[in-house]
Amino acid sequence: MEEILKKVAHGELSVEEASKKLKSERIKKIKDFARIDLSRSHRTGIPEIIFAEGKSSREVADIAVAHSTAKDFALISRARKEDADELKKRVKDLEEFEVDYNKVARTILVKRRGYTFEKRGKIGIIAAGTADIPVAEEARVVAEVCGCEVIKAYDVGIAGIHRLAAPLEELVKEDVAAIVVVAGMEGALPSVVAGLVDVPVIGVPTSVGYGLGGKGIAALLSMLQSCAPGLAVVNIDNGVGAGTFAAKCVVQHRKK
């Protein structure tokens, strides 16, 4: 964009030609099955995140290579091992790229070697139980790519509420912009946290639970019905939604 604007300033491009060029560079078509939004991070502060479910490993790799070539990195969510294997084959001859597969978070980060994400601020991520960690890790990876420094505390749910005191005190001292709280079963932990801190709390219900109300339904309804003010809730297992929302809170926190 800066190059195009310089050409306009120097009289090398007309305003109309520059407008057409800027519009054409916003979207990149990948064969006949995808169009990636290369300007999304500039427009919204959140980069395009490739959702692997429903796509073949070859399609995932095609999109990721195109995005990382244009933007220096690509982030893939709900990824499988075969997706990571395919990507490693693709970048084998491109020595400037590396592939990091997080099997717990089910994410893949393709990144140009030496590329770093600018840190804009801090957030906290709390997971109620060990079974909730995969969703918490998805939120962590996404938040870090979006420029957040993440302070995490796992397995501090209400079955042993005394475990929450120390990590919550640390998050308050670190002046985090938001706290993501991931919980399954009855999903009570986000309400508890929201009643104790003065920053936005993002509740993430997980599909962890028994019988009636299991698969995250009870946790979702409990969070939505919370009487604790300052609690926002994303969909079941939606670590991506929580991580990106927290990143936007960081941007607003910096403006204070």
C-alpha positions as CSV (number, residue, x, y, z in Angstrom):
1,M,0.0,0.0,0.0
2,E,2.8,2.4,0.9
3,E,4.5,1.7,-2.5
4,I,1.3,2.4,-4.3
5,L,0.8,5.7,-2.4
6,K,4.4,6.8,-3.2
7,K,3.8,6.2,-6.9
8,V,0.7,8.3,-6.7
9,A,2.6,11.1,-4.9
10,H,5.4,10.9,-7.6
11,G,2.8,11.0,-10.4
12,E,3.6,7.5,-11.6
13,L,0.1,6.3,-10.9
14,S,-3.3,8.0,-11.3
15,V,-5.8,7.9,-8.4
16,E,-8.1,5.6,-10.4
17,E,-5.2,3.2,-11.2
18,A,-4.1,3.2,-7.6
19,S,-7.7,2.5,-6.4
20,K,-8.0,-0.5,-8.7
21,K,-4.6,-1.8,-7.6
22,L,-5.4,-1.5,-3.9
23,K,-8.7,-3.3,-4.4
24,S,-7.1,-6.1,-6.4
25,E,-4.5,-6.7,-3.7
26,R,-7.0,-7.1,-0.9
27,I,-8.1,-10.6,-2.0
28,K,-5.9,-13.4,-3.3
29,K,-7.7,-16.3,-5.1
30,I,-6.3,-19.8,-4.5
31,K,-7.1,-22.0,-7.5
32,D,-10.9,-22.4,-7.7
33,F,-11.7,-23.1,-4.0
34,A,-10.6,-20.2,-1.8
35,R,-10.1,-16.4,-1.6
36,I,-7.8,-15.2,1.2
37,D,-8.3,-11.8,2.8
38,L,-4.8,-10.3,2.9
39,S,-5.8,-7.0,4.3
40,R,-7.9,-8.3,7.2
41,S,-5.3,-7.6,9.9
42,H,-5.0,-4.0,8.8
43,R,-8.8,-3.6,8.7
44,T,-9.8,-5.4,11.9
45,G,-6.6,-6.0,13.8
46,I,-7.1,-9.8,13.4
47,P,-5.4,-11.8,10.7
48,E,-7.2,-14.3,8.6
49,I,-7.2,-17.7,10.4
50,I,-7.5,-20.8,8.2
51,F,-10.1,-23.2,9.5
52,A,-8.9,-26.7,8.5
53,E,-12.1,-28.7,9.1
54,G,-13.9,-29.5,5.8
55,K,-10.8,-28.9,3.8
56,S,-8.4,-31.5,2.4
57,S,-4.8,-31.3,3.6
58,R,-3.8,-30.2,0.1
59,E,-6.2,-27.3,0.2
60,V,-5.1,-26.3,3.7
61,A,-1.5,-26.3,2.5
62,D,-2.3,-24.3,-0.7
63,I,-4.0,-21.6,1.4
64,A,-1.3,-21.5,4.1
65,V,1.6,-21.3,1.7
66,A,-0.1,-18.4,-0.2
67,H,-0.9,-16.5,3.0
68,S,2.6,-17.0,4.6
69,T,4.3,-16.0,1.4
70,A,2.3,-12.8,1.3
71,K,2.2,-12.0,5.0
72,D,5.2,-13.9,6.5
73,F,3.0,-16.3,8.5
74,A,-0.2,-18.3,8.4
75,L,-2.3,-19.7,11.3
76,I,-4.5,-22.8,10.9
77,S,-7.1,-23.9,13.5
78,R,-8.7,-27.3,14.0
79,A,-5.7,-28.8,12.2
80,R,-4.8,-32.5,11.9
81,K,-1.5,-34.2,11.9
82,E,-1.8,-34.9,8.1
83,D,-2.3,-31.2,7.5
84,A,1.0,-30.5,9.3
85,D,2.7,-33.3,7.4
86,E,1.5,-31.9,4.0
87,L,2.7,-28.4,5.0
88,K,6.1,-29.7,6.0
89,K,6.5,-31.3,2.6
90,R,5.5,-28.1,0.9
91,V,8.0,-25.9,2.7
92,K,10.8,-28.4,2.7
93,D,12.4,-26.6,-0.2
94,L,11.5,-23.2,1.2
95,E,14.2,-23.0,3.9
96,E,13.0,-19.6,5.1
97,F,9.8,-21.0,6.5
98,E,9.1,-23.2,9.6
99,V,6.0,-25.2,10.6
100,D,4.9,-25.5,14.2
101,Y,2.2,-28.0,14.9
102,N,0.5,-27.8,18.3
103,K,-1.4,-31.1,18.7
104,V,-3.0,-30.0,21.9
105,A,-4.4,-26.8,20.5
106,R,-4.9,-28.4,17.1
107,T,-3.2,-25.4,15.5
108,I,-0.4,-25.0,12.9
109,L,1.7,-21.9,12.6
110,V,3.7,-21.4,9.4
111,K,6.2,-18.7,9.9
112,R,9.1,-17.1,8.1
113,R,12.2,-17.8,10.1
114,G,13.1,-14.9,12.3
115,Y,9.6,-13.3,12.0
116,T,8.2,-12.1,15.3
117,F,4.8,-10.9,16.3
118,E,4.6,-7.4,17.9
119,K,3.6,-7.6,21.5
120,R,0.8,-5.0,22.2
121,G,-0.2,-6.0,25.7
122,K,-1.0,-8.7,28.1
123,I,-4.0,-11.0,28.7
124,G,-4.7,-13.9,31.1
125,I,-6.0,-17.3,30.2
126,I,-7.4,-19.6,32.9
127,A,-8.6,-23.2,32.4
128,A,-10.8,-24.7,35.0
129,G,-9.7,-28.3,34.5
130,T,-7.1,-30.3,32.6
131,A,-9.7,-31.4,30.1
132,D,-10.3,-27.8,29.2
133,I,-6.6,-27.2,28.2
134,P,-7.0,-27.9,24.5
135,V,-9.5,-25.0,24.1
136,A,-7.4,-22.8,26.3
137,E,-4.3,-23.6,24.2
138,E,-6.2,-22.7,21.0
139,A,-7.0,-19.3,22.6
140,R,-3.4,-18.8,23.7
141,V,-1.9,-19.5,20.2
142,V,-4.4,-17.3,18.5
143,A,-3.9,-14.4,21.0
144,E,-0.1,-14.6,20.7
145,V,-0.4,-14.4,16.9
146,C,-2.6,-11.3,17.4
147,G,0.1,-9.6,19.5
148,C,-0.8,-10.6,23.0
149,E,1.6,-11.7,25.8
150,V,-0.3,-14.5,27.5
151,I,-0.1,-15.3,31.2
152,K,-1.8,-18.7,31.8
153,A,-3.1,-20.7,34.8
154,Y,-4.5,-24.2,34.2
155,D,-6.4,-26.6,36.5
156,V,-7.7,-24.0,38.9
157,G,-11.5,-24.7,38.8
158,I,-14.1,-24.4,41.5
159,A,-13.7,-28.0,42.7
160,G,-10.7,-26.5,44.6
161,I,-11.4,-22.8,44.5
162,H,-8.4,-22.0,46.7
163,R,-6.2,-22.7,43.7
164,L,-7.5,-19.6,41.9
165,A,-6.3,-17.0,44.4
166,A,-2.6,-16.9,43.5
167,P,-2.9,-16.8,39.7
168,L,-5.7,-14.3,39.8
169,E,-3.6,-12.0,42.0
170,E,-0.8,-12.3,39.5
171,L,-3.0,-11.4,36.6
172,V,-4.3,-8.3,38.4
173,K,-0.7,-7.2,39.2
174,E,0.3,-7.7,35.6
175,D,-2.5,-5.3,34.5
176,V,-3.9,-7.6,31.9
177,A,-6.4,-6.2,29.4
178,A,-8.7,-9.2,29.6
179,I,-9.0,-12.6,31.1
180,V,-10.2,-15.7,29.1
181,V,-11.7,-18.3,31.4
182,V,-12.3,-21.8,29.9
183,A,-14.6,-24.2,31.7
184,G,-16.7,-27.2,31.1
185,M,-19.1,-29.2,33.3
186,E,-21.4,-26.5,34.9
187,G,-19.2,-23.7,33.7
188,A,-19.2,-21.7,36.9
189,L,-15.6,-20.4,36.9
190,P,-16.1,-17.4,34.5
191,S,-18.8,-16.0,36.8
192,V,-16.5,-16.3,39.8
193,V,-13.7,-14.5,38.1
194,A,-15.9,-11.8,36.7
195,G,-17.1,-11.1,40.2
196,L,-13.5,-10.5,41.4
197,V,-11.7,-8.4,38.8
198,D,-12.3,-5.1,37.0
199,V,-11.3,-6.2,33.5
200,P,-13.4,-7.8,30.8
201,V,-13.8,-11.6,31.3
202,I,-14.4,-13.9,28.3
203,G,-16.1,-17.1,29.1
204,V,-15.5,-20.2,27.0
205,P,-17.7,-23.2,27.6
206,T,-16.1,-26.5,26.6
207,S,-17.7,-29.8,25.5
208,V,-16.7,-31.5,28.8
209,G,-19.4,-33.0,30.9
210,Y,-21.7,-35.9,31.8
211,G,-25.1,-36.8,30.5
212,L,-27.9,-34.2,30.3
213,G,-26.4,-30.9,29.6
214,G,-23.1,-32.4,28.6
215,K,-21.1,-31.5,25.4
216,G,-20.9,-27.9,26.7
217,I,-24.6,-27.1,26.8
218,A,-24.9,-26.7,30.6
219,A,-21.7,-24.6,30.7
220,L,-22.9,-22.3,27.9
221,L,-26.3,-21.7,29.5
222,S,-24.7,-21.2,32.9
223,M,-22.3,-18.5,31.6
224,L,-25.1,-16.8,29.6
225,Q,-27.3,-16.8,32.7
226,S,-24.5,-15.3,34.9
227,C,-25.3,-12.5,37.3
228,A,-21.7,-11.3,37.3
229,P,-21.3,-8.1,35.3
230,G,-18.5,-7.8,32.7
231,L,-18.7,-11.3,31.4
232,A,-18.9,-12.0,27.6
233,V,-19.4,-15.5,26.4
234,V,-18.3,-17.2,23.1
235,N,-19.6,-20.4,21.6
236,I,-18.7,-23.9,22.9
237,D,-15.0,-24.8,22.4
238,N,-14.5,-21.5,20.5
239,G,-10.9,-20.7,21.6
240,V,-10.4,-18.7,18.4
241,G,-13.3,-16.4,19.2
242,A,-12.0,-15.9,22.8
243,G,-8.4,-15.2,21.7
244,T,-9.3,-12.7,19.1
245,F,-11.8,-10.9,21.4
246,A,-9.1,-10.6,24.1
247,A,-6.7,-9.2,21.5
248,K,-9.2,-6.5,20.6
249,C,-9.5,-5.7,24.3
250,V,-5.7,-5.2,24.4
251,V,-5.9,-2.7,21.6
252,Q,-8.5,-0.6,23.5
253,H,-6.5,-1.0,26.7
254,R,-3.4,0.6,25.0
255,K,-5.4,3.6,24.0
256,K,-6.1,4.6,27.7
